[in-house]
Amino acid sequence: MRRSVIGLLLGASVLAGCSDPAAESAMPAGDHVHALQEVADSDLLLGLHGALYRSEDQGASWDLAGLEGQDAMSLGAQDPDGLLFVAGHDVLQRSRDGGATFEPLAPADLPSLDIHAFAQSASDPDTVYAFVVGFGVFVSTDAGETWEARAGAGQTVGADTFALLVDPEDPDVILAGGGQSGLARSADGARTFTVVDEAGVGSLTADPDDPDRVVALTSVGVQESVDGGQTWSVVGPPDVAGQPVAIAAGAQDRLWLVTEEPRQLHVSTDGGSTWQTAPPA
């Protein structure tokens, strides 16, 4: 069995347990980190099992953005006009003002709100995908109001799916990653998937400046694709202290990485080859 970044990640994040509070870090303390994303204004959003946080200064400080007591496991924040989603264990919340306020969604055509992965299309922000535990992938094209079932869990997509990513230019091209099932790609709107890499996956992110470049945090470290997720190469294991749990691409070739034990934000400006503690000096 592979001893891996993702093995540690799944123990810390997929299960309902909680990690230790942050130590010697500007990061928010509390339950474990699930998700990280840089949004259109270069702010950072951090999803915890218990709240959503925002940083406006590249991680130097963090403010509570809301959803206290909610499981901010997955973020959909690909719309510069402010349409933002947060999903998790029994959580599906939507904001139309960039996270200033939220409204809960409870669509009748979703069989459960136990959502382990969620992704939003950058080219069509009203199109969102959700992986519902035990059921599979569902798609909404009206900003979460109504949903349609697509790939079934354990049939055409891994039952352990923990990460989803929509191609920035094509809302029908989807990547799905799981700790044991590996990385799979769909070109038909999540109806069928083909495995493209066997490494366990815990976090996926797309380069906002290069639609063909995708980065994954996997069981062999940081991996990169420059053809929209069809083929992958290993950049290397992150040279950081702690357990890597979430990765996010940003503007100006930045990559952000969050670790646990200790909880810390790291940044890379060379594609993930080298890292420094954030915020950069």
Sine and cosine of phi, psi and omega as CSV:
sin_phi,cos_phi,sin_psi,cos_psi,sin_omega,cos_omega
0.00,0.00,0.68,-0.73,-0.01,-1.00
-0.94,0.34,0.75,-0.66,0.20,-0.98
-1.00,0.00,0.86,-0.50,-0.26,-0.97
-0.57,-0.82,0.25,-0.97,0.17,-0.99
-0.82,0.57,-0.69,0.72,-0.08,-1.00
-0.95,0.31,-0.54,0.84,0.08,-1.00
-0.85,0.53,-0.67,0.75,0.06,-1.00
-0.94,0.35,-0.66,0.75,-0.01,-1.00
-0.87,0.49,-0.72,0.69,-0.04,-1.00
-0.90,0.44,-0.58,0.81,0.05,-1.00
-0.91,0.41,-0.53,0.85,-0.07,-1.00
-1.00,0.01,-0.48,0.87,-0.23,-0.97
-0.88,-0.47,-0.61,0.80,-0.06,-1.00
-0.97,0.25,-0.63,0.78,0.02,-1.00
-0.95,0.32,0.29,-0.96,-0.11,-0.99
-0.99,0.13,-0.02,1.00,0.00,-1.00
-0.95,0.32,0.07,-1.00,-0.09,-1.00
-0.81,-0.59,0.51,-0.86,0.01,-1.00
-1.00,-0.03,0.08,-1.00,0.02,-1.00
-0.95,0.32,0.43,-0.90,0.08,-1.00
-0.89,0.46,0.28,-0.96,0.00,-1.00
-0.91,0.42,0.53,-0.85,0.03,-1.00
-0.78,-0.63,0.78,-0.63,0.05,-1.00
0.78,0.62,0.77,0.63,-0.06,-1.00
-0.52,-0.85,0.50,-0.87,0.09,-1.00
-0.98,0.18,-0.09,1.00,-0.03,-1.00
-0.93,0.37,0.47,-0.88,0.06,-1.00
-0.87,0.49,0.65,-0.76,0.09,-1.00
-1.00,0.10,0.21,-0.98,0.04,-1.00
0.80,-0.59,-0.32,-0.95,-0.06,-1.00
-0.91,0.42,0.14,-0.99,-0.25,-0.97
-0.90,0.44,0.43,-0.90,0.03,-1.00
-0.98,0.21,0.68,-0.73,0.07,-1.00
-0.93,-0.36,-0.73,0.69,-0.25,-0.97
-0.59,-0.80,0.46,-0.89,0.02,-1.00
-0.62,-0.79,0.66,-0.75,0.05,-1.00
-0.44,-0.90,0.68,-0.73,0.18,-0.98
-1.00,-0.03,0.78,-0.62,-0.07,-1.00
-0.98,-0.18,-0.01,-1.00,-0.20,-0.98
-0.86,0.51,-0.51,0.86,-0.02,-1.00
-1.00,0.00,0.23,0.97,-0.01,-1.00
0.95,0.33,0.12,0.99,0.18,-0.98
-0.93,0.36,0.37,-0.93,0.09,-1.00
-0.95,-0.33,0.70,-0.72,0.13,-0.99
-0.94,-0.33,0.69,-0.72,-0.02,-1.00
-0.81,-0.58,0.86,-0.51,0.01,-1.00
-0.99,-0.16,0.82,-0.57,0.05,-1.00
-0.90,-0.43,0.29,-0.96,0.17,-0.99
-0.97,0.23,0.99,0.16,-0.01,-1.00
0.56,-0.83,-0.17,0.99,0.00,-1.00
0.03,-1.00,0.20,-0.98,0.11,-0.99
-0.89,-0.46,0.73,-0.69,-0.01,-1.00
-0.85,-0.53,0.41,-0.91,0.02,-1.00
-0.74,-0.67,0.66,-0.75,0.13,-0.99
-0.87,-0.49,0.76,-0.66,0.03,-1.00
-0.97,-0.25,0.10,1.00,-0.08,-1.00
-0.70,-0.72,0.67,0.74,0.07,-1.00
0.83,0.56,0.62,0.78,0.14,-0.99
1.00,-0.02,0.04,1.00,0.02,-1.00
-0.93,0.37,-0.54,0.84,0.04,-1.00
-0.52,-0.86,0.40,-0.92,-0.05,-1.00
-0.74,-0.68,0.65,-0.76,0.06,-1.00
-0.88,-0.48,0.60,-0.80,0.07,-1.00
-0.91,0.42,0.83,-0.55,0.00,-1.00
-0.99,-0.10,-0.18,0.98,0.03,-1.00
0.76,-0.65,-0.21,-0.98,0.02,-1.00
0.86,0.51,0.62,0.78,0.06,-1.00
-0.87,0.50,0.73,-0.68,-0.02,-1.00
0.99,0.11,-0.08,1.00,0.01,-1.00
-0.99,-0.15,0.43,-0.90,-0.04,-1.00
-1.00,-0.08,0.99,-0.11,-0.02,-1.00
-0.99,0.10,0.96,0.28,-0.14,-0.99
-0.99,0.13,-0.58,0.82,-0.01,-1.00
-0.68,-0.73,0.58,-0.82,-0.03,-1.00
-0.87,-0.49,0.66,-0.75,0.19,-0.98
-0.85,-0.53,0.96,-0.26,-0.12,-0.99
-0.61,-0.80,0.86,0.51,-0.07,-1.00
-0.97,-0.26,0.19,0.98,-0.10,-0.99
-0.92,-0.40,0.91,-0.40,0.02,-1.00
-0.90,0.43,-0.26,0.96,0.02,-1.00
-1.00,0.07,0.01,1.00,0.18,-0.98
0.96,-0.29,0.03,1.00,0.05,-1.00
-0.97,0.23,0.88,-0.48,-0.14,-0.99
-0.65,-0.76,0.62,-0.78,0.00,-1.00
-0.82,-0.57,0.54,-0.84,0.17,-0.99
-0.77,-0.64,0.76,-0.65,-0.02,-1.00
-0.73,-0.69,0.37,-0.93,0.01,-1.00
0.01,-1.00,-0.47,-0.89,0.04,-1.00
-0.93,0.36,0.94,-0.34,-0.01,-1.00
0.85,0.52,0.58,0.82,-0.02,-1.00
-0.70,-0.72,0.78,-0.62,0.26,-0.97
-0.54,-0.84,0.97,-0.25,-0.07,-1.00
-0.84,-0.54,0.58,-0.81,-0.02,-1.00
-0.81,-0.59,0.67,-0.75,0.11,-0.99
-0.84,-0.54,0.65,-0.76,0.08,-1.00
-0.94,-0.33,0.11,0.99,-0.01,-1.00
-0.77,-0.64,0.58,0.82,0.08,-1.00
0.96,0.29,0.25,0.97,0.03,-1.00
0.96,-0.27,0.06,1.00,0.05,-1.00
-0.93,0.37,-0.63,0.78,0.06,-1.00
-0.67,-0.74,0.42,-0.91,-0.01,-1.00
-0.75,-0.66,0.44,-0.90,0.13,-0.99
-0.78,-0.63,0.70,-0.72,0.04,-1.00
-0.97,0.25,0.60,-0.80,0.08,-1.00
-0.91,-0.40,0.63,-0.77,0.05,-1.00
-0.64,-0.77,0.93,0.38,-0.07,-1.00
-0.90,0.43,0.67,-0.74,-0.03,-1.00
-0.93,0.37,-0.40,0.92,-0.07,-1.00
-0.99,-0.10,0.21,0.98,0.25,-0.97
-0.98,-0.18,0.79,-0.61,-0.08,-1.00
-0.95,0.30,-0.28,0.96,-0.02,-1.00
-0.31,-0.95,0.34,-0.94,0.13,-0.99
-0.95,-0.30,0.35,0.94,0.11,-0.99
-1.00,0.06,1.00,0.03,-0.17,-0.99
-0.95,-0.32,0.91,-0.40,-0.03,-1.00
-1.00,-0.03,-0.26,0.97,0.01,-1.00
-0.49,-0.87,0.56,-0.83,-0.07,-1.00
-0.47,-0.88,0.59,-0.81,0.03,-1.00
-0.48,-0.88,0.50,-0.87,-0.03,-1.00
-0.84,-0.54,0.62,-0.78,0.02,-1.00
-0.97,0.23,0.73,-0.68,0.06,-1.00
-0.97,0.24,-0.54,0.84,-0.04,-1.00
-0.99,0.13,-0.34,0.94,0.03,-1.00
-0.58,-0.82,0.99,0.15,-0.16,-0.99
-0.87,0.49,-0.31,0.95,0.07,-1.00
-0.97,0.25,-0.21,0.98,0.02,-1.00
-1.00,-0.05,0.87,-0.50,-0.04,-1.00
-0.71,-0.70,0.49,-0.87,0.01,-1.00
-0.85,-0.53,0.59,-0.81,0.03,-1.00
-0.71,-0.71,0.69,-0.73,0.16,-0.99
-0.99,-0.16,0.92,-0.39,-0.02,-1.00
-0.99,-0.12,0.84,-0.54,-0.09,-1.00
-0.84,0.54,0.78,-0.62,0.03,-1.00
1.00,0.07,-0.15,0.99,-0.06,-1.00
-0.83,-0.55,-0.65,0.76,0.01,-1.00
0.84,-0.54,-0.39,-0.92,-0.09,-1.00
-1.00,-0.08,0.70,-0.71,0.08,-1.00
-0.84,-0.55,0.47,-0.89,0.01,-1.00
-0.80,-0.60,0.59,-0.80,0.14,-0.99
-0.81,-0.59,0.70,-0.72,0.05,-1.00
-0.93,-0.36,0.15,0.99,0.01,-1.00
-0.78,-0.62,0.69,0.72,0.10,-1.00
0.87,0.49,0.60,0.80,0.13,-0.99
1.00,-0.01,0.06,1.00,-0.01,-1.00
-0.96,0.28,-0.73,0.68,0.01,-1.00
-0.77,-0.64,0.44,-0.90,-0.13,-0.99
-0.70,-0.71,0.47,-0.88,0.05,-1.00
-0.80,-0.61,0.71,-0.71,0.03,-1.00
-0.95,0.30,0.67,-0.74,0.07,-1.00
-0.84,-0.54,-0.90,-0.43,-0.09,-1.00
-0.92,0.39,0.70,-0.71,0.02,-1.00
-1.00,0.10,0.62,-0.78,-0.01,-1.00
-0.89,0.45,0.78,-0.63,0.02,-1.00
0.99,0.17,-0.03,1.00,0.02,-1.00
-0.96,-0.28,-0.95,0.30,0.04,-1.00
-0.94,-0.33,-0.08,1.00,0.09,-1.00
-0.66,-0.75,0.52,-0.85,-0.07,-1.00
-0.87,0.48,0.67,-0.74,0.04,-1.00
-0.93,0.38,-0.27,0.96,-0.01,-1.00
-0.98,-0.20,0.33,0.94,-0.05,-1.00
-0.80,0.59,0.78,-0.62,-0.04,-1.00
-0.83,-0.56,-0.22,0.98,-0.04,-1.00
-0.62,-0.78,0.69,-0.73,0.12,-0.99
-0.79,-0.61,0.52,-0.85,0.05,-1.00
-0.52,-0.86,0.76,-0.65,0.04,-1.00
-0.99,-0.12,0.70,-0.71,0.07,-1.00
-0.82,0.57,0.73,-0.68,-0.07,-1.00
-0.87,0.49,-0.41,0.91,-0.08,-1.00
-0.93,-0.36,-0.20,0.98,-0.07,-1.00
-0.65,-0.76,0.95,-0.30,-0.06,-1.00
-0.93,0.36,-0.11,0.99,0.04,-1.00
-1.00,-0.07,-0.10,1.00,0.03,-1.00
-0.98,-0.19,0.87,-0.50,-0.13,-0.99
-0.76,-0.65,0.63,-0.77,0.18,-0.98
-0.94,-0.33,0.63,-0.78,0.05,-1.00
-0.74,-0.68,0.71,-0.71,-0.02,-1.00
-0.77,-0.64,0.59,-0.81,0.07,-1.00
-0.66,-0.75,0.34,-0.94,-0.07,-1.00
-0.91,0.41,-0.55,0.83,0.02,-1.00
-0.94,-0.33,-0.54,0.84,-0.08,-1.00
-0.98,0.17,-0.25,0.97,0.03,-1.00
0.99,0.14,-0.39,-0.92,-0.10,-1.00
-0.95,-0.32,0.80,-0.60,-0.02,-1.00
-0.82,-0.58,0.42,-0.91,-0.05,-1.00
-0.77,-0.64,0.65,-0.76,0.07,-1.00
-0.85,-0.53,0.66,-0.75,0.08,-1.00
-0.90,-0.43,0.19,0.98,-0.05,-1.00
-0.78,-0.62,0.63,0.78,0.07,-1.00
0.94,0.35,0.55,0.83,0.07,-1.00
0.95,0.31,0.40,0.92,0.11,-0.99
-0.99,0.17,-0.65,0.76,0.06,-1.00
-0.69,-0.72,0.46,-0.89,0.01,-1.00
-0.76,-0.65,0.50,-0.86,0.10,-0.99
-0.83,-0.56,0.77,-0.63,0.02,-1.00
-0.92,0.39,0.78,-0.63,-0.01,-1.00
-0.91,-0.40,-0.25,0.97,0.05,-1.00
-0.36,-0.93,0.65,-0.76,-0.10,-0.99
-1.00,-0.01,-0.12,0.99,0.01,-1.00
-0.91,0.42,0.62,-0.79,0.07,-1.00
-0.90,0.43,0.61,-0.79,-0.10,-1.00
-0.85,-0.52,0.70,-0.72,0.07,-1.00
-0.85,-0.53,-0.31,0.95,-0.06,-1.00
-0.39,-0.92,0.67,-0.74,0.00,-1.00
-0.78,-0.63,0.56,-0.83,0.01,-1.00
-0.47,-0.88,0.54,-0.84,0.00,-1.00
-0.94,-0.34,0.63,-0.77,0.03,-1.00
-0.95,0.30,0.86,-0.50,-0.04,-1.00
-0.93,0.36,-0.30,0.96,-0.02,-1.00
-0.98,-0.18,-0.14,0.99,-0.03,-1.00
-0.58,-0.81,0.99,-0.17,-0.11,-0.99
-0.90,0.43,-0.28,0.96,0.01,-1.00
-1.00,0.03,-0.16,0.99,-0.08,-1.00
-0.99,-0.16,0.81,-0.59,0.03,-1.00
-0.79,-0.61,0.61,-0.79,-0.01,-1.00
-0.82,-0.57,0.64,-0.77,-0.02,-1.00
-0.76,-0.65,0.61,-0.79,0.20,-0.98
-1.00,-0.08,0.90,-0.43,-0.17,-0.98
-0.77,-0.64,-0.02,-1.00,-0.01,-1.00
-0.93,0.36,-0.21,0.98,0.06,-1.00
-0.93,-0.36,0.19,0.98,0.04,-1.00
0.92,-0.40,-0.60,-0.80,0.04,-1.00
-1.00,-0.01,0.79,-0.61,0.08,-1.00
-0.87,-0.49,0.44,-0.90,-0.08,-1.00
-0.72,-0.70,0.62,-0.79,0.16,-0.99
-0.83,-0.55,0.67,-0.74,0.03,-1.00
-0.91,-0.42,0.22,0.98,0.04,-1.00
-0.77,-0.63,0.63,0.78,0.07,-1.00
0.95,0.31,0.40,0.91,0.07,-1.00
1.00,-0.06,0.15,0.99,-0.01,-1.00
-0.98,0.18,-0.63,0.77,0.05,-1.00
-0.74,-0.67,0.44,-0.90,-0.15,-0.99
-0.71,-0.70,0.52,-0.86,0.10,-1.00
-0.71,-0.70,0.46,-0.89,-0.03,-1.00
-1.00,0.05,0.83,-0.56,0.11,-0.99
-0.98,0.19,-0.67,0.74,0.03,-1.00
0.58,-0.82,0.27,-0.96,0.08,-1.00
-0.94,0.34,0.66,-0.75,0.02,-1.00
-0.89,0.46,0.80,-0.60,-0.01,-1.00
-1.00,0.07,0.95,0.32,-0.06,-1.00
-0.67,-0.74,0.37,-0.93,0.12,-0.99
-0.99,0.16,0.57,-0.82,0.07,-1.00
0.99,-0.12,-0.06,-1.00,-0.05,-1.00
-0.98,-0.19,0.92,-0.38,0.05,-1.00
-0.90,0.44,0.74,-0.67,-0.04,-1.00
-0.79,-0.61,-0.36,0.93,-0.02,-1.00
-0.43,-0.90,0.60,-0.80,0.00,-1.00
-0.76,-0.65,0.53,-0.85,0.00,-1.00
-0.53,-0.85,0.72,-0.70,0.08,-1.00
-1.00,0.03,0.55,-0.84,0.02,-1.00
-0.72,-0.70,-0.08,-1.00,0.02,-1.00
-0.93,0.37,0.30,-0.95,0.07,-1.00
0.84,0.54,0.64,0.77,0.09,-1.00
0.89,0.45,0.36,0.93,0.03,-1.00
-0.98,0.20,0.57,-0.82,0.27,-0.96
-0.83,-0.55,0.73,-0.69,0.05,-1.00
-0.95,-0.31,0.58,-0.81,0.00,-1.00
-0.64,-0.77,0.74,-0.68,0.08,-1.00
-0.95,-0.32,0.70,-0.71,0.09,-1.00
-0.90,-0.43,0.36,-0.93,0.18,-0.98
-0.92,-0.40,0.43,-0.90,0.06,-1.00
0.80,0.60,0.89,0.46,0.06,1.00
-1.00,0.05,0.38,-0.92,0.11,-0.99
-0.98,0.21,0.87,-0.49,-0.10,-1.00
-0.42,-0.91,0.53,-0.85,0.10,-1.00
-0.99,-0.15,0.71,-0.71,0.03,-1.00
-0.81,-0.59,0.41,-0.91,0.00,-1.00
-0.71,-0.71,0.59,-0.81,0.09,-1.00
-0.81,-0.59,0.64,-0.77,0.06,-1.00
-0.88,-0.47,0.22,0.98,0.01,-1.00
-0.77,-0.63,0.60,0.80,0.09,-1.00
0.98,0.21,0.19,0.98,0.03,-1.00
0.98,-0.20,0.09,1.00,0.02,-1.00
-0.95,0.31,-0.65,0.76,0.03,-1.00
-0.74,-0.68,0.43,-0.90,-0.09,-1.00
-0.70,-0.71,0.48,-0.88,0.17,-0.99
-0.69,-0.72,0.41,-0.91,0.03,-1.00
-0.90,0.44,0.70,-0.71,0.02,-1.00
-0.99,-0.11,0.42,-0.91,0.01,1.00
-0.97,0.25,0.46,-0.89,0.00,-1.00
-0.89,0.45,0.56,-0.83,-0.01,-1.00
-0.94,0.35,0.00,0.00,0.00,0.00
